Amino acid sequence: MQTRYLRLVCRSNDDYPMYLDAPIETTEDSSTVITKAVLCGFMGNINGEMHPFVLRKDKSSPGSPLPYELDFGADYQEPFRFFKTNLPSKSIRKATQFTISMDFKEYVYEIREIIDLLRLQPLDSL
């Protein structure tokens, strides 16, 4: 078992990327997000608007198929403050698909790039 600090670069079809910096635990069988702490990331284009968020377990919806939430902070009002996701429940590797749900629509995202933040290098596999 090994823990690595990685950046996940994820995209949907409507080109609103998501970037998440997270500790990832890798074993021979799988790689998963370590969710014991609040994780930080942002959505949007690096050269345009960026919207920072924290990712944490959604304690208000136990048993939900989307058990984690992206919280964009107090500057945002419902339905734009909290998005739901199942990303931490997925095995982390390129091409893994996951869901982000806003109250009004669901989007399928895909992990397109994985970057080792200590070495500042893209990874092809974990």
N, C-alpha and C positions, 0 to 999 in steps of 0.2 A: 504494500500500500504506500502511495506517495501523494503528497499534497503539493499542488502547483498553483501559483497565482496567475490567472489568465484573463485576457479580455476576449469576450465573445462578441463578434460582429454579426448582427442578425438583420435580415431584410424580409420584407413582405413584397407582394406584387405592386403595391402603390408607392414603393420607394420612400418609405419613412423609416429609416434604419434605427436600430436599437443597439446600444453598446453597454455591456455589463462587465464590470471588473469583479471577479469572484474567485475565491479559493475553490479549486476542483480536486476532489479526491479520486485518484485513479487506482484501479486494481486490474488484475488480468482480465476480469469479466466486464468491467464497466468503468465509466467516469461520471461522477455526479457532483452537483453543486453542494458545497457545505453550507447549510442554512442556519447554523447556530447563531449567527450575527446578522445584523442588518447589512444589506449589500447596496452599493451605489452604482448608478449608471445614468445614461441619458438617452433620450430619443431625439431624432432630428438630424439634420445635416451638419457636419463639422464646419462647413463654409457658410452655413445659414443659421436658422433658428435652432437652438438646442434647448431641450426641456429636461432638466435633471430630475431624478427620482430616487427613492429608496425602495428596495425590494425586500419584502418580509412576509412571513406566514400570515395568512388572513385568519385570525382567530374568531372572527364573527361568522364564518361559514365552514364549520367542521364537516368533513365528508364531501365537500364540493369537488367536482372534477377540475376546478381551477382554484387550488388551495392557497395560492400566493397572490399578493397584491403589489402593484406599482403605485406608490404614493408620490404625487407630484407636488405636494405641499399646500399650505394654507392659502396661497395666492390663487389657487384654482377652486372653483365651486363645482358641486355635483352637476353633471355626471362626468366632468373632466378631471377631477382630482384623483380618483382611484380607478385603475384598470386591473383586471384579474388575469392571471396567467398560470400555466402548468409547467413552465420552463424548468424549475428546479426538480420536478418529478421525472424529467427525461434523462436518458443517457446522453452525455455530452460528447459530441463528435460532429464533424462537418456533415452537413445535409440533414441533421436532426430537425424535424419540424415540431413546432409547439404553437399554442394558441394564446393570443392576447384578446381579451374581451373588454370592450367598453359597454356601457349600458345599452347602447344603441346598435352595436355591430361587433362581429368577431372577425379577427384577422389571423391568418396562418403565417407564421414567421419561420424562417429557416436559418440555421447557423451557417453562415457563409465563410467565416474566417475565424481562426483561433490564434491569438497572439500570446506568447509567453512574455509577461510583463517584466520579469527579471532580466531576460536576455534581449528583450525587444525584437523578437524574431517570430515570424509566422510559423505555425506548426501544421504539418500535413496530417498527423495523427497523434493520439495521446498514448 
